[in-house]
Amino acid sequence: MFIDFNQIARIGKMVALLGFFLPWVTVSCSNTEILNATGWQLMTGDPQPAGPLAGMAEQNRTEDADPSYVIIAAFGVILIGLVCSAFTRARTAAITMLVTSVLGIGISYYGVENMCTELRREISETQNEESGDAAPFFSREQQSQLSRAVSSSVTVREEEGYVVTHGGLLLAAIFSLLTLFRIRASKVDASSGGGPTQPSTDSG
């Protein structure tokens, strides 16, 4: 039975896109959750405060976070790969899905890591500003060390949506590769005089 690997790769792409609407990350400080967000909320700048910050959500409603343009780029790359694969021949579709899957994994990984770095930087800067005149018993160096200690306690944990997205992209990449291997094997068989051993894979 002939299996269209590109179709499975497309399903993987759709699963990856659906993952953006599931919980993506949880931000904690000293093991206390302070924020969680789906991939979509990261893209729209609407993460949800959690734990001790949850009660402040209403009063800070107008101060939305900036959208994560890196996560937007990851979503866009995945979507472009899926759309383009529907209108190109099998080999081109497989290459497109393979490239955009790898890019999607890399960009989304960078986006989460960059978010963690930015959070730590902002907390460190805020801590420095607040402790500038409020801690007369600490030297500037001690205040700086305290700020670094606070910022280093911030962690970003990937949730199921992030895992689903990366799992879908990995699935798409694997089956795109299988399509390319099958096309190459078919051409080798044809050039050796054996003729194609399965239905043509150069279309759709």
N, C-alpha and C positions, 0 to 999 in steps of 0.2 A: 504494500500500500504506500502510495506516494504521500509524504508529509511535507507541507509547505512550511519550511523553517522561518521564512520571512513573516508569515502570519503569526507564528508564535512570538517572534521578536516584537511585532506590533502590539500584541497583547501585553508583553512585558513593558512596553512603553506606556500603555494606558494605565497599567498598574502603578507605574512610577509616578504618573501625573496624579492619580488618585491619592497616593501617599502624601501629597502636599496638603490635603484636607484633613489629615489625621494629626494627632499631636506629634510635633517634630522635636522640640527641645524643652527641657526644664532647666532653669537657672537656679542654682542654690548658693547660699553664702553660709559657710560654717554648718553645712548639712541641713540648713533650713531653706525650704523652697521659697523663692521670692517672685518667680515669674515662670509662666509656661506659655507656649505658643504653637500653633500649627504652622505648617509651611506657608499657608495662605495668609495667616496673620502676620508673619514676618514680612511677607511681600507688601501688605497693606499698611504696615506700621501700627498694628493693633494687638500687641501681645497682652496677655492677661496677668495682672499682678496676682500673686498667690501668697499664702501664709500671712505674715504680719502686714504685708503691703496690700492685701486684698481689700481691707476697709478703706484704703485711700483711693480706690479706683474711681469712685464717683467724682470726688473733688478734683482729680487730675485728669478727668475725661477730655478736657480741651487740650491737654498737653500730650498729644499722641507722639509715639516714637517715630523716627524717620523710617521710611520703607527700606528694606534690605535689597539694594539694587543687585547684589551678588546673587541672592536667592531668586530674584526676578529673572536674572540672566540664565540661571540654571533651568528654571521652568520654561523659559522661552526656547532654549536650545533643545530641550527634550521635545517640546511641542512641534518645533520646526522639523526635527528629525522624523517625527511620526507623520506629519502632513506630507512632507516631501516623499516619504517612502510609498505613499499611496498613489503617487502620480509618476513614478519612475519604474524602469525595468528592474528585474530582480537583482542584478549585480549592483547597479547604482543604488537601489534601495537598501541593499545589505550594507554597502559601504557607508551610506549616509547614517543609517541607524547605529552602526558600529562606532563611527566617529562621534556622533552626538551623544551616545550612551557614555562613552569614556569621558567626554567633556562634561556631561551632566554630573557624573560622579565626582570628578575633580573640582568643578565649580561649587557644587553644593557642600562638599567637604571643606573647601576653603572658606565658604560663607559662614559656616558654623564656627570654625576655628577663629576667623576674623572677628566674629561677634563676641566670642569669649575674650579675645585680646582687647577689643574696644571697651567692653564692660569693665575689665580690670583697670584700664587706663582712666576711664571716667571716674570710677570709684576712688582711684588713687588721687586724681586731681581734686575731687570734691573733698576728700579727707585732708589734703594739704591746705586747701582754702579754709576749711572749718577749724583746723588746728593751728592756723597761723598765729592768732592772738589769744586763743582760748586755752592754751596749755603752757603756762609760764614755767612749769617745773620740768619741761622737756626741751632739750636742745633741738635745733633744726634737724640735725642728723638723726636723733632719736624719733622725732616726728616723722621723718622720711621713712625710717625703718618700720614704724607702726603702720604707716600708710601702705607700704609694700606688703606687710603681713596681712592686712585687711583685704587688699586686692587679690592676693594669692589664694585666699580662702574661697574665692568665687569659682564655681565650677559650672560647666554646661554639659548636661547629660542628653545624649541622643535618645529620642523616644521611638515608638513603633512606626510612626509615619516616615521618619528618616530611614529606618531600616527597610520599610516596604519600598520606598523610592529607590534606594540603592539596590535592593534585591531585584526589582523590576528592571532596572537598567543593566544589571549583571546578566539577567536572563536574556534581555534583548541583545546584548553584546555577544553572548555565547552562540545564540541561534543565528545571528547575522554572520558570524564566522563560519558556522556550519553551512550556511547557504553559499558562501564564497568557496569553501572547500569542495562542495558538491559541484558547483559550476566548473571549477578548475578540473576536477576529476572527469567530468563529462566531456570537456574539451580534449583532455589527454586521450580518453577512450576513442573519441571521434577521429583524432589525428593519427591514432595507431591502426585505424581501419576497423576497429570493433564496432563502431557506431555508438550512439548514445544508449546508455543502459537504463535510463529512466525518462519520464516525460520531460520536455524542454523546460528549463528553469530560467530562461532568459526573458521571460515575460512576466508581468504583474507581480 
